[in-house]
Amino acid sequence: MTGVSEHLILTSDGPVATLTVDRPAKKNAISYQMWAAIPGIAARVRADDDLRVLIIKGTEDTFSAGADISEFSSLRRDPAGARRYADAIEAATKALTGLAKPTIAAIDGFCIGGGCELALACDLRIAATDARFGVTPSKLGIVFNLPSTKQLVDAVGPAWAKQILFTGDIIDADTALRIGLVNEVHAEPVKRAVELATTMASRSQVTIRGAKDIVARIVDGRYEEDEEVRFMYSASVTSPDYTEGVAAFLEKRTPRF
């Protein structure tokens, strides 16, 4: 698979898809049109059964410096425009969080504002040692939207979310790791993301889909097993993955899912 939307490039290598934010002249700032294109890109990844993991990265030494603020005076000049813009961001992040396949943000350099929203919408975040993070609506007079705020709180907890949002300060990779904003700090985040993606792609997709769904339920405060959860349990033990996993264990070999 190879596809191009304006400044968004989707490629694949075996079961691993990579979405590159490719706008280096603007430090990979995300325009309204780029936000609007992300749900369609996520749908392409979802529909391709050969793809099992999605990596999102920037170009050169920057993940994304944020939303394209140069558009704000036109596209967000009134409440209606601001709402349309926020809706596009929310649709993009929901498309990623709702993707049943694992997503990994490989973060070099700056990951600010909208870039941080994009990264927070991913399941895992791997940061370079020189990565820098910030959520800066307090420098613009904007109230950060609720879904992205929840993702920030889920990652770092309410106290750190408040400090990040109240100050708009930029934090380094070590701090991001310590507070839970990123999973790992690595000298080569893209290489590490590919390693993780390759491992995930080799595991049971039945297990991964179920785990992603159940973790999302727990994060949303849904702790009771309902019919959908019980169906996942029963479907897993009648799946080809279960048959292969047990056989591989007994035969002392690597499973082929």
N, C-alpha and C positions, 0 to 999 in steps of 0.2 A: 504494500500500500504506500502510495505517495500522494499527498494532496496539499494544496496550497490555498489558504485564505489570505487576505491581506495581512501580512506580517505574522501569520501563524502557519507553520509548516508541520505537517503530520507525516511521519515516516514510520517504517516498521522494519524490524530485523527478527525474523522468526516470530515467536509469540509476543515480543515486546514492541509496543508502539511508543514513539517519542513525539511529543508536541513541543516544538521550539518557538518561543516568543522571539521573533526576529525583526527587531526594529532598533538596531544599535545606534542609529543617528539620534534617537530620542531616548536612549538608555532603556530601551524596551518598555517605554510607557505604553499602557494599554488604552487604546481608543474605544469609543462607544461601539464602533463597528467590530472591533476585535472581541469585546465582551459579547456582542450579539452573535458572533460566529461560534462561540465555544459550545453552546448546546448542540449544534449540528455536528461538530467534530466529535463530541462525546457520543452522540448517537451512532456515528460511523464506527467508533471503537466498539460500542456495545453490540452492533449488528454483525461484526466480523468474528465468527467463532474461532478463527485461528489466532486472534489476539487475546492475550490473557492478562497483561499488565500494561498500564500507561505511565510513562515518565514525562514530566513537564520540566523544561529547563529554559534558560535564556541563552543569549549568545555571548561569546567572548567572556568578559569578566563581570557581567551583570545579569541577575535573574530578571528583575523588573523594578524600575524606579517608581512605579505606581501608576495610577490612572493618569490619563493625559489631561493635565490641568489647563492646558491651552484651550481645550474645548469648553471649559466650564462657563465662560462668559457668554457663550452662545447656547450650548445645549442644556446648561443648568442655570439659565438666567432667571427663571421663575419657578415656583413650587411645582407646576405641572411638568416642566422640563426636568427638574431635579428628580421627580418621581419616576419618570420614564427611564432616566439614566440609572437610578437605583434599581429599578425593576430588571434592567438588562444585566447588571452585576449579580443580582440575586438569582436570576435564571441561570447564569453561567456557573456560579458556585454550586447551586442545587444540582445542575447536570453532572458535576463532578462528584459531589458527595453521594448522589443517587446512583452512580455507576457501580454495578455489581462487581466489577473487576478492580483489583487493587490499583491505587494511584500513588506515585512517588514524586515529590518535588525535589529536584537536584539544584541546589541553590549556591551560586557563585555571587560574590560582590553584594550589591544592594538589593534588598528585598523589602520595599517600602510601600506603605499604603495599600493600593490595589494589588501590588505584587504580593504583599503579605496575605491579602484576602485569597488570592489564587493559591498560594502555598498552603494556607490553612484549610482549603477545600480538599486537599489531598490527604490520603491516609497516613503517609509517612513523609518526613522532611529530613533530607540529608544536606548539611551545610558545609561549605568550604571554611577553612580556618579564618579566612578574611571576610566572611559574610557579615553583613550588617542588616539589622532589622528595625523596623519602626512602623507604627500606625499613627498617622499624623493629622487626623481631622481637627484636633485642637489648634492646629496652626492655620486652619482654613475656615473655621466657624461652621463646620459640618457635624451633624450628629451621625455617628457611625451606625450603619444599619444593624438591626437586631440579629438576623441570621449569622452575619460575620462576627458580631460581638459574641454570640453564643459559642462559635467555633474557637474564638480566642480564649474565652473563659474555660471551655472544655480542655484546652491545651495547657493553660498556665495557671488556672484558678482565678477566683475573683479579685484577690488582692493585687496580683501582678497585672491582671487585665486593666484594673483601675489605674495603676501607675503608668502603664504603657499608653493608655488612652488620655489620661489627664495631662501627662507631660509632653507627649509626642517625641520623647527622646529616642535616639538611635542606640540600640544595644548591640553588643558584639556577639560573636558566635559562642564563646564560652558561657556567657550569661544566658543566651538562648537555650543552650543545652541544659544548663543548671535548672532553669525554670520550667523546662518541658516544652518549649516552643519548637524545638527540633529533636529528632530521635538520635542523630549522630552528628559529630563533626569529623570531617574526613578531608585529607589533602586533595583528593580527586572525587568530588561529590558525584559527578556523572558516572564515573567508573564504578563507584560503590553502588549507586542506584541501579545500574545495569546488573551488577552481581546479585543484588537483592531481588530484582525483577526476574532474573533467570531462575533463581531458587524458587520463587513463588510460582512461576510458570510451570515448574516441574512437580509441584505439589497437587493434591486433589483439589480441583476447582469446586467440587461439591462442598468440601470443608471450608474453603475460602469464602464462597458466597454465603454460606450459613453463618460463619464467624462474623463477616462484615455486617450482615443483617442484625445479628443478635447484639453485637457491640453497639450498633446504632440505637437499638431499642433501649439498651441499658443507659446510654448517654442521655436519651430522651426521657428517662425516668419510667420506662415501661418494664417492670420487673417480673410480671406474671407470665407464665407460659400459656399462650392461647392456642387456638386450633392451628394457626399458621406455623407456629413454632413446633408444635407436635408433628405436623405434617413434614416439616424439614427433617426432624429426627427419623421418622419412619421412611421417608424417601431416601435418606442417606444410606440406610442399611439394606436397601434393595437396589442400590445403584451399582453400575459397573465399577466405579471407583472403589467401593467397599470390597467387592469381590477381588479386584486386583490388589488392593492394599493388603488384605489378609493373606492372599496367596503369596505375595512377594515377601511378607514377613516370615511365613512358614518355610519358604524356599530360600531364605537368607539372600535375597537379591533386592536391587533397587526397583521400586514400583514404577510402572510405565502408565501414567495417567493420561 
